[in-house]
Amino acid sequence: MDRKFALRGHTHPVLQCLFSPNGLLIASIDDHGEIRIWNSRDGSLLKTIETPAQQNQPQIHFSFDSKFVVGIQCGYAFVFGGGRKSVAACLLA
């Protein structure tokens, strides 16, 4: 498989990177909890999300319909997406 582009922008080590279920997006999270959403077709940065908490092993997941990104940190799940510009929900994980 040929590399088409590099996703550049995180200033801390990236811990996780995954494709959305529909294949159109890529989400990445670094060890400070910064989430970046990328266009999977051209590698362009679509959104940067600063999460309110930090820990050594934050995680990210997409919803099944690719409309939401969930960042899990410090026992909380921060839900982003659905047309909102900030956290849509904060749940105790």
DSSP file (Angstrom, degrees, kcal/mol; ACC not computed):
  #  RESIDUE AA STRUCTURE BP1 BP2  ACC     N-H-->O    O-->H-N    N-H-->O    O-->H-N    TCO  KAPPA ALPHA  PHI   PSI    X-CA   Y-CA   Z-CA
    1    1 A M              0   0    0      0, 0.0     2,-0.2     0, 0.0     0, 0.0   0.000 360.0 360.0 360.0 127.4    0.0    0.0    0.0
    2    2 A D        -     0   0    0      1,-0.1     2,-0.5     2,-0.0     0, 0.0  -0.557 360.0-118.9 -80.8 142.5    1.4    3.3   -1.0
    3    3 A R        -     0   0    0     -2,-0.2     3,-0.1     1,-0.2    -1,-0.1  -0.705  29.2-178.7 -79.9 126.2    1.5    6.2    1.4
    4    4 A K        -     0   0    0     -2,-0.5     2,-0.3     1,-0.3    -1,-0.2   0.784  61.1 -13.2 -96.0 -32.2   -0.5    9.1    0.0
    5    5 A F        -     0   0    0      2,-0.0     2,-0.4    38,-0.0    -1,-0.3  -0.984  58.5-120.2-162.8 163.2   -0.1   11.7    2.7
    6    6 A A        -     0   0    0     -2,-0.3     2,-0.9    -3,-0.1    -3,-0.0  -0.914  22.5-131.6-111.9 141.0    1.1   12.3    6.3
    7    7 A L        +     0   0    0     -2,-0.4     2,-0.4    37,-0.0     3,-0.2  -0.824  36.5 178.1 -92.3 107.4   -1.1   13.6    9.1
    8    8 A R        +     0   0    0     -2,-0.9    37,-0.1    35,-0.2     3,-0.1  -0.885  38.2  76.1-115.8 141.8    0.9   16.4   10.7
    9    9 A G        +     0   0    0      1,-0.5    -1,-0.1    -2,-0.4     2,-0.1   0.078  52.3 113.9 154.2 -33.4   -0.1   18.7   13.5
   10   10 A H        -     0   0    0     -3,-0.2    -1,-0.5     1,-0.1     4,-0.1  -0.405  42.9-163.6 -64.5 141.0    0.1   16.9   16.9
   11   11 A T  S    S+     0   0    0      2,-0.1    -1,-0.1    -3,-0.1     3,-0.0   0.418  73.8  52.5-103.8  -1.3    2.8   18.4   19.1
   12   12 A H  S    S-     0   0    0     22,-0.1    20,-0.0     1,-0.0    -2,-0.0  -0.865 107.0 -71.1-127.0 162.4    2.8   15.4   21.5
   13   13 A P        -     0   0    0      0, 0.0    18,-2.0     0, 0.0     2,-0.4  -0.272  49.1-124.1 -57.7 134.4    3.2   11.7   20.8
   14   14 A V  E     -A   30   0A   0     16,-0.2    16,-0.3     1,-0.1     3,-0.1  -0.674  27.0-178.2 -82.3 129.8    0.1   10.1   19.1
   15   15 A L  E     +     0   0A   0     14,-2.7     2,-0.3    -2,-0.4    15,-0.2   0.721  64.6  14.9 -99.5 -27.6   -1.3    7.2   21.0
   16   16 A Q  E     +A   29   0A   0     13,-1.4    13,-2.1     2,-0.0     2,-0.3  -0.998  52.4 179.1-152.4 145.3   -4.2    6.1   18.7
   17   17 A C  E     +A   28   0A   0     -2,-0.3     2,-0.3    11,-0.2    11,-0.2  -0.973  16.5 166.1-146.7 131.9   -5.4    6.7   15.2
   18   18 A L  E     -A   27   0A   0      9,-2.4     9,-2.8    -2,-0.3     2,-0.2  -0.993  32.2-117.0-150.1 154.8   -8.5    5.1   13.6
   19   19 A F  E     -A   26   0A   0     -2,-0.3     7,-0.2     7,-0.2    43,-0.2  -0.617  35.6-112.9 -85.9 148.2  -10.9    5.4   10.6
   20   20 A S    >   -     0   0    0      5,-2.4     3,-1.8    -2,-0.2    -1,-0.1  -0.412  33.7-105.8 -72.0 158.2  -14.5    6.2   11.1
   21   21 A P  T 3  S+     0   0    0      0, 0.0    -1,-0.1     0, 0.0    43,-0.1   0.821 122.8  50.7 -56.7 -32.1  -17.0    3.4   10.2
   22   22 A N  T 3  S-     0   0    0      1,-0.0    42,-0.0     3,-0.0    43,-0.0   0.527 108.8-126.8 -85.0  -3.9  -18.0    5.2    7.0
   23   23 A G  S <  S+     0   0    0     -3,-1.8    -1,-0.0     2,-0.2    43,-0.0   0.467  83.1 104.7  78.6   1.6  -14.3    5.5    6.0
   24   24 A L  S    S+     0   0    0     16,-0.1    16,-2.3    15,-0.1    17,-0.4   0.695  74.9  46.1 -89.1 -19.9  -14.5    9.3    5.4
   25   25 A L  E     - B   0  39A   0     14,-0.2    -5,-2.4    15,-0.1     2,-0.4  -0.848  58.0-156.7-125.0 156.8  -12.7   10.5    8.6
   26   26 A I  E     -AB  19  38A   0     12,-1.9    12,-3.1    -2,-0.3     2,-0.4  -0.999  13.0-161.5-127.3 134.3   -9.6    9.6   10.6
   27   27 A A  E     -AB  18  37A   0     -9,-2.8    -9,-2.4    -2,-0.4     2,-0.3  -0.930   8.9-177.8-114.4 141.4   -9.4   10.5   14.3
   28   28 A S  E     -AB  17  36A   0      8,-2.2     8,-2.5    -2,-0.4     2,-0.4  -0.976   6.8-165.3-134.7 150.9   -6.1   10.7   16.2
   29   29 A I  E     -AB  16  35A   0    -13,-2.1   -14,-2.7    -2,-0.3   -13,-1.4  -1.000   7.6-151.7-137.6 138.5   -5.4   11.4   19.9
   30   30 A D  E >   -A   14   0A   0      4,-1.7     3,-2.2    -2,-0.4   -16,-0.2  -0.473  38.7 -92.7-103.0 178.1   -2.1   12.4   21.5
   31   31 A D  T 3  S+     0   0    0    -18,-2.0    24,-0.2     1,-0.3   -17,-0.1   0.498 124.0  57.0 -74.1  -0.6   -0.9   11.8   25.0
   32   32 A H  T 3  S-     0   0    0    -19,-0.2    -1,-0.3     2,-0.1    19,-0.1   0.312 120.2-106.5-103.5   5.0   -2.2   15.2   26.2
   33   33 A G    <   +     0   0    0     -3,-2.2    18,-0.5     1,-0.3     2,-0.4   0.528  67.3 149.8  86.6   6.1   -5.7   14.3   25.0
   34   34 A E  E     - C   0  50A   0     16,-0.2    -4,-1.7    14,-0.0     2,-0.4  -0.620  31.3-156.1 -75.6 126.5   -5.8   16.5   22.0
   35   35 A I  E     -BC  29  49A   0     14,-2.8    14,-3.5    -2,-0.4     2,-0.4  -0.864   8.1-168.2-104.2 135.0   -8.1   14.9   19.3
   36   36 A R  E     -BC  28  48A   0     -8,-2.5    -8,-2.2    -2,-0.4     2,-0.5  -0.985   7.9-154.3-123.9 136.4   -7.7   15.8   15.7
   37   37 A I  E     -BC  27  47A   0     10,-2.9     9,-3.1    -2,-0.4    10,-1.6  -0.937  18.3-171.6-111.1 129.2  -10.2   14.8   13.0
   38   38 A W  E     -BC  26  45A   0    -12,-3.1   -12,-1.9    -2,-0.5     2,-0.5  -0.843  30.3-112.2-122.0 152.7   -8.9   14.5    9.4
   39   39 A N  E  >  -B   25   0A   0      5,-2.8     4,-2.2    -2,-0.3   -14,-0.2  -0.755  25.3-151.5 -78.8 123.2  -10.3   14.0    5.9
   40   40 A S  T  4 S+     0   0    0    -16,-2.3   -15,-0.1    -2,-0.5    -1,-0.1   0.663  88.7  58.7 -75.2 -14.3   -9.3   10.4    4.9
   41   41 A R  T  4 S+     0   0    0    -17,-0.4    -1,-0.2     1,-0.1   -16,-0.1   0.867 128.2   5.9 -82.5 -37.1   -9.3   11.3    1.2
   42   42 A D  T  4 S-     0   0    0     -3,-0.2    -2,-0.2     2,-0.1    -1,-0.1   0.459  93.7-117.2-127.6  -2.7   -6.7   14.1    1.2
   43   43 A G     <  +     0   0    0     -4,-2.2   -35,-0.2     1,-0.2    -3,-0.1   0.557  57.9 154.4  79.2   8.1   -5.4   14.2    4.8
   44   44 A S        -     0   0    0     -5,-0.2    -5,-2.8     1,-0.1     2,-0.4  -0.436  49.3-112.7 -72.4 144.5   -6.6   17.7    5.5
   45   45 A L  E     +C   38   0A   0     -7,-0.2    -7,-0.2     1,-0.2     3,-0.1  -0.641  35.5 175.6 -76.9 125.5   -7.3   18.7    9.1
   46   46 A L  E     -     0   0A   0     -9,-3.1     2,-0.3    -2,-0.4    -8,-0.2   0.783  61.7  -2.6 -99.5 -35.9  -11.0   19.2    9.7
   47   47 A K  E     -C   37   0A   0    -10,-1.6   -10,-2.9     2,-0.0     2,-0.4  -0.984  49.2-151.7-160.5 143.8  -11.1   19.9   13.5
   48   48 A T  E     -C   36   0A   0     -2,-0.3     2,-0.5   -12,-0.2   -12,-0.2  -0.987  18.2-164.9-117.6 130.7   -9.0   20.0   16.6
   49   49 A I  E     -C   35   0A   0    -14,-3.5   -14,-2.8    -2,-0.4     2,-0.6  -0.967   8.8-154.8-121.8 121.9  -10.6   19.2   19.9
   50   50 A E  E     -C   34   0A   0     -2,-0.5   -16,-0.2   -16,-0.2   -17,-0.1  -0.852  18.1-146.1 -91.9 118.4   -9.0   20.0   23.2
   51   51 A T        -     0   0    0     -2,-0.6   -17,-0.0   -18,-0.5    -2,-0.0  -0.602  13.4-127.8 -85.4 149.3  -10.4   17.7   25.9
   52   52 A P  S    S+     0   0    0      0, 0.0     2,-0.3     0, 0.0    -1,-0.1   0.710  87.3  48.6 -70.1 -21.1  -10.8   19.0   29.4
   53   53 A A        -     0   0    0    -20,-0.1     2,-0.4    23,-0.0    -2,-0.1  -0.798  66.1-153.2-120.7 161.5   -8.9   16.2   31.1
   54   54 A Q        +     0   0    0     -2,-0.3     2,-0.3    19,-0.0   -22,-0.1  -0.986  20.6 153.7-133.0 144.5   -5.5   14.6   30.6
   55   55 A Q        -     0   0    0     -2,-0.4   -22,-0.1   -24,-0.2    -2,-0.0  -0.932  52.5 -99.2-154.3 175.5   -4.2   11.1   31.4
   56   56 A N  S    S+     0   0    0     -2,-0.3   -23,-0.1     1,-0.2    -1,-0.0   0.800 113.1  33.2 -74.0 -28.6   -1.5    8.8   30.1
   57   57 A Q  S    S+     0   0    0    -25,-0.0    -1,-0.2     2,-0.0   -26,-0.1  -0.479  72.3 170.8-129.7  63.6   -3.8    6.6   28.0
   58   58 A P        -     0   0    0      0, 0.0     2,-0.3     0, 0.0    15,-0.2  -0.350  17.3-154.8 -67.6 156.8   -6.7    8.5   26.5
   59   59 A Q  E     -D   72   0B   0     13,-1.9    13,-2.7   -26,-0.1     2,-0.3  -0.928   8.1-156.4-131.8 155.7   -8.8    6.7   24.0
   60   60 A I  E     +D   71   0B   0     -2,-0.3     2,-0.3    11,-0.2    11,-0.2  -0.969  11.5 175.6-131.0 151.0  -11.1    7.7   21.1
   61   61 A H  E     -D   70   0B   0      9,-1.7     9,-3.2    -2,-0.3     2,-0.3  -0.986  22.3-132.5-147.7 148.7  -13.9    5.9   19.4
   62   62 A F  E     -D   69   0B   0     -2,-0.3     7,-0.2     7,-0.2     2,-0.1  -0.745  28.6-112.3 -95.8 151.1  -16.4    6.8   16.6
   63   63 A S    >   -     0   0    0      5,-2.3     3,-2.0    -2,-0.3    -1,-0.1  -0.418  38.6-102.2 -71.1 161.1  -20.1    6.2   16.9
   64   64 A F  T 3  S+     0   0    0      1,-0.3    -1,-0.1     2,-0.1    -2,-0.0   0.781 124.5  47.6 -59.4 -27.5  -21.5    3.5   14.5
   65   65 A D  T 3  S-     0   0    0    -44,-0.1    -1,-0.3   -43,-0.0   -45,-0.0   0.361 109.5-122.6 -96.2   5.0  -22.8    6.2   12.2
   66   66 A S  S <  S+     0   0    0     -3,-2.0    -2,-0.1     2,-0.2   -46,-0.1   0.578  83.3 111.8  67.6  12.8  -19.6    8.3   12.2
   67   67 A K  S    S+     0   0    0     14,-0.1    15,-1.5     1,-0.1     2,-0.3   0.698  72.2  43.9 -88.2 -20.2  -21.4   11.4   13.5
   68   68 A F  E     - E   0  81B   0     13,-0.2    -5,-2.3    14,-0.1     2,-0.4  -0.935  61.4-154.8-128.4 148.6  -19.8   11.5   17.0
   69   69 A V  E     -DE  62  80B   0     11,-2.6    11,-2.9    -2,-0.3     2,-0.5  -0.980  13.9-155.5-116.9 134.3  -16.3   11.0   18.4
   70   70 A V  E     -DE  61  79B   0     -9,-3.2    -9,-1.7    -2,-0.4     2,-0.5  -0.950   3.4-163.4-113.3 124.3  -16.0    9.9   22.0
   71   71 A G  E     -DE  60  78B   0      7,-2.8     7,-3.3    -2,-0.5     2,-0.6  -0.931   8.3-158.1-104.4 124.4  -12.8   10.7   24.0
   72   72 A I  E     +DE  59  77B   0    -13,-2.7   -13,-1.9    -2,-0.5     2,-0.3  -0.907  25.9 150.0-108.9 121.7  -12.4    8.6   27.1
   73   73 A Q  E >   - E   0  76B   0      3,-2.6     3,-2.7    -2,-0.6    20,-0.1  -0.992  60.3  -5.4-151.3 139.2  -10.2   10.0   29.8
   74   74 A C  T 3  S-     0   0    0     -2,-0.3     3,-0.1     1,-0.3   -20,-0.0   0.787 128.2 -51.0  51.1  36.2   -9.9    9.8   33.6
   75   75 A G  T 3  S+     0   0    0      1,-0.3    18,-2.9    18,-0.1     2,-0.3   0.537 118.4 105.8  81.9   5.9  -13.1    7.8   33.9
   76   76 A Y  E <   -EF  73  92B   0     -3,-2.7    -3,-2.6    16,-0.3     2,-0.5  -0.898  59.2-145.7-119.2 149.5  -15.1   10.3   31.8
   77   77 A A  E     -EF  72  91B   0     14,-3.2    14,-2.7    -2,-0.3     2,-0.6  -0.968  13.2-161.0-112.4 117.6  -16.4   10.0   28.2
   78   78 A F  E     -EF  71  90B   0     -7,-3.3    -7,-2.8    -2,-0.5     2,-0.5  -0.888   8.6-154.3-100.9 121.0  -16.5   13.3   26.3
   79   79 A V  E     -EF  70  89B   0     10,-2.8     9,-3.4    -2,-0.6    10,-1.1  -0.841  14.0-178.1-102.6 127.2  -18.8   13.2   23.3
   80   80 A F  E     +EF  69  87B   0    -11,-2.9   -11,-2.6    -2,-0.5     2,-0.3  -0.935  38.6  39.0-122.9 144.9  -18.1   15.5   20.4
   81   81 A G  E >   +E   68   0B   0      5,-0.5     3,-1.2    -2,-0.4   -13,-0.2  -0.815  37.7 120.8 123.8-160.3  -20.1   16.0   17.2
   82   82 A G  T 3  S-     0   0    0    -15,-1.5     3,-0.1    -2,-0.3   -14,-0.1   0.785 111.7 -58.5  66.1  27.9  -23.7   16.1   16.0
   83   83 A G  T 3  S+     0   0    0      1,-0.3    -1,-0.2   -16,-0.3     2,-0.2   0.470 105.0 131.1  82.6   1.3  -23.2   19.6   14.7
   84   84 A R    <   -     0   0    0     -3,-1.2    -1,-0.3     2,-0.1    -3,-0.2  -0.590  53.9-146.2 -87.9 151.4  -22.1   21.1   18.1
   85   85 A K  S    S+     0   0    0     -2,-0.2     2,-0.2     2,-0.1    -1,-0.1   0.521  81.2  24.8 -92.7  -6.8  -18.9   23.2   18.4
   86   86 A S  S    S-     0   0    0     -5,-0.1    -5,-0.5     1,-0.1    -2,-0.1  -0.656 114.3 -33.6-138.0-166.0  -18.1   21.9   21.9
   87   87 A V  E     -F   80   0B   0     -2,-0.2    -7,-0.2     1,-0.2     3,-0.1  -0.363  44.5-164.5 -59.6 125.8  -18.6   18.9   24.1
   88   88 A A  E    S-     0   0B   0     -9,-3.4     2,-0.3     1,-0.3    -8,-0.2   0.795  72.4  -7.4 -82.1 -29.6  -22.1   17.5   23.4
   89   89 A A  E     -F   79   0B   0    -10,-1.1   -10,-2.8     2,-0.0     2,-0.5  -0.975  53.7-150.5-161.6 151.3  -22.1   15.4   26.6
   90   90 A C  E     -F   78   0B   0     -2,-0.3     2,-0.3   -12,-0.2   -12,-0.2  -0.972  26.7-178.6-128.4 115.6  -19.8   14.4   29.4
   91   91 A L  E     -F   77   0B   0    -14,-2.7   -14,-3.2    -2,-0.5     2,-0.6  -0.866  33.9-114.9-119.1 146.6  -20.6   11.0   30.9
   92   92 A L  E      F   76   0B   0     -2,-0.3   -16,-0.3   -16,-0.2   -17,-0.1  -0.714 360.0 360.0 -76.5 118.9  -19.1    9.1   33.8
   93   93 A A              0   0    0    -18,-2.9   -17,-0.2    -2,-0.6    -1,-0.1   0.476 360.0 360.0 -78.5 360.0  -17.5    6.0   32.1
